[in-house]
Structure formats: structure tokens, C-alpha cells
């Protein structure tokens, strides 16, 4: 059975929403000068003969604006967690007191803030490109439906307009996410 116009619209909307979610996840991984636990979500620790996400091995909490405390459930993996954090691209060095790891977030320099903002703009541009590719794919699918029984030119035109509205909404949302993240990065 052939795909319907409604299914094309539904899939397009789903892909655009997923693009926004991916962008939010990318932004969460960008340091802002404030201590945040979300930076540690992508860290994988090699312990017990396998690789495990840090969040499955320890409590992670921000105690203040400059410090995150990591408390492993099993103290024998502290050195593994320490190594994983140092090996990550965060540029942070934890201090180990035997029971918890403390990670201090130094204040970002103006130059580093600008680099991070530029990185976020790149992520946002990738998101906009992905949204446009989804729009292009949807419009191609709609064009392929021309001439099918029960599908009029008006249906195709209305659907193309609907796809464009979804695209405009997704691009506006990306702009809002970028604006919020840049403000967060540049705040001292």
C-alpha cells in the first residue's frame, strides 16, 4: 500500500522534532562556565570488564555554581571514573578524596566563551540543514504522488504549504534554542 499525504506530514513533523531534540542534547554537552551534571551524561567508564555510563555507577550532583560532586556506589571504581573524566573532552580534572570526586569548573575566558558560542552556532546550522533536508524529502514524496488516484493538485499544494509551515516552526525553534544557549554561555 502506498504512503498517504497524512503519513508524509506526520513523518516530516516527527523528523523535525527529533532534529530539535538532538540539538538540545548537543547544547547540553557544551560547557557554560557553570557546574552542570548534564556534561557528565556522555562519559563512559571502563570498569568491571566493560564500558558503562558514569550515571549508572555514581550519584552526580552540582553542589554550587562551580563544583560537581561524583559519589561512586562502589569506591573501587574511583580511579576508573577519574581517568574517564580526564580522558573526556571536557578539559576538567577531578580531585579524589577517597570517598567522592570533586570536579571544579574554572571560569571561562572571553575567548573560550566565543569559541563555545561559535560551536553552538555550528550545531544550530547543522540542525537547520537537517530540517531543510527533511522538507526536501517530504516535498519529493508529495511530488511523487502527483497523478495517483484520489490525489489532486490542490492536495499536493496544501500539503507542501503545511510542510513549509512545519519547516518554518522548526527553524524558529532552533533559533530560540541557539539564542538561549548563547546567552547562557556569554553570561558571566
TABELMO-V472773 format. One record per residue. N is the residue number from 1. SS is DSSP state (2 for helix, 1 for strand, 0 for the rest). NEAR is the number of other ideal C-beta (glycine too) atoms within 8 Angstrom. D_CENTER is the distance of its C-alpha to the mean C-alpha in Angstrom with 1 decimal. Layout:
N	SS	NEAR	D_CENTER
N	SS	NEAR	D_CENTER
//
This chain:
1	0	1	35.6
2	0	5	33.8
3	0	5	30.5
4	0	6	31.0
5	2	11	29.8
6	2	6	28.2
7	2	8	26.3
8	2	14	25.0
9	2	13	23.8
10	2	8	22.2
11	2	9	20.4
12	2	14	19.3
13	2	9	18.0
14	2	8	16.1
15	2	9	14.5
16	2	14	13.5
17	2	9	12.1
18	2	8	10.0
19	2	14	8.8
20	2	13	7.9
21	2	8	6.1
22	2	10	4.0
23	2	14	3.9
24	2	9	3.7
25	2	8	1.8
26	2	9	2.8
27	2	11	5.1
28	2	10	5.9
29	0	9	7.0
30	0	11	9.2
31	0	9	12.6
32	0	11	14.4
33	0	10	17.8
34	0	8	17.7
35	0	12	17.6
36	0	9	14.6
37	2	10	14.4
38	2	7	10.6
39	2	11	11.1
40	2	12	13.3
41	0	11	11.3
42	0	7	10.9
43	0	10	14.5
44	1	9	17.0
45	1	13	20.7
46	1	8	23.7
47	1	10	26.3
48	0	5	28.9
49	0	3	29.0
50	1	6	25.4
51	1	5	21.8
52	1	10	20.1
53	1	9	16.9
54	2	16	18.0
55	2	8	17.2
56	2	5	19.9
57	0	13	22.4
58	1	10	22.4
59	1	6	22.0
60	1	11	19.5
61	1	8	20.2
62	1	10	20.1
63	1	7	23.8
64	1	6	23.7
65	0	7	21.8
66	0	9	22.3
67	1	12	22.5
68	1	15	20.6
69	1	12	23.1
70	1	16	22.5
71	1	11	25.3
72	1	12	25.7
73	0	6	27.6
74	0	6	29.6
75	2	7	30.8
76	2	4	31.7
77	2	12	28.1
78	2	11	27.7
79	2	7	28.4
80	2	10	25.9
81	2	17	23.1
82	2	11	24.4
83	2	9	24.3
84	2	13	20.8
85	2	17	19.5
86	2	9	21.8
87	2	5	20.8
88	0	9	17.0
89	0	3	15.8
90	0	7	15.6
91	0	4	19.3
92	0	10	20.4
93	0	6	23.7
94	1	12	24.4
95	1	8	27.9
96	1	8	29.5
97	0	6	32.3
98	0	5	33.0
99	0	5	31.5
100	0	8	28.1
101	1	14	25.8
102	1	11	25.1
103	1	14	22.4
104	1	8	23.2
105	0	13	20.9
106	0	5	23.1
107	0	7	22.9
108	0	11	21.1
109	0	6	23.6
110	2	6	23.5
111	2	6	23.0
112	2	8	19.9
113	2	12	18.5
114	2	8	19.2
115	2	8	17.6
116	2	13	14.3
117	2	11	14.6
118	2	8	15.5
119	2	9	12.5
120	2	14	10.3
121	2	10	12.8
122	2	8	12.5
123	2	11	8.8
124	2	13	10.1
125	2	8	13.1
126	2	9	11.6
127	2	13	10.1
128	2	10	13.7
129	2	8	15.3
130	2	10	13.6
131	2	14	14.8
132	2	9	18.2
133	2	8	18.5
134	2	13	18.1
135	2	13	20.7
136	2	8	22.9
137	2	9	22.9
138	2	13	23.8
139	2	10	26.5
140	2	8	27.9
141	2	10	28.1
142	2	13	29.9
143	2	8	32.2
144	2	6	33.1
145	0	11	34.3
146	0	8	37.0
147	0	4	40.4
148	0	7	39.4
149	0	3	41.7
150	0	3	40.7
151	0	10	38.0
152	0	5	39.3
153	2	6	38.4
154	2	6	37.6
155	2	9	35.1
156	2	14	33.3
157	2	8	33.3
158	2	8	32.1
159	2	12	29.3
160	2	10	28.3
161	2	8	28.3
162	2	9	26.1
163	2	15	23.6
164	2	9	23.7
165	2	8	23.2
166	2	13	20.1
167	2	13	18.9
168	2	8	20.0
169	2	9	18.2
170	2	13	14.8
171	2	10	15.4
172	2	8	16.6
173	2	9	13.6
174	2	15	11.4
175	2	9	14.2
176	2	8	14.1
177	2	13	10.5
178	2	11	11.4
179	2	8	14.7
180	2	8	13.6
181	2	12	11.4
182	2	11	14.4
183	2	8	16.8
184	2	9	15.2
185	2	14	15.4
186	2	8	18.9
187	0	7	20.3
188	0	4	22.8
//
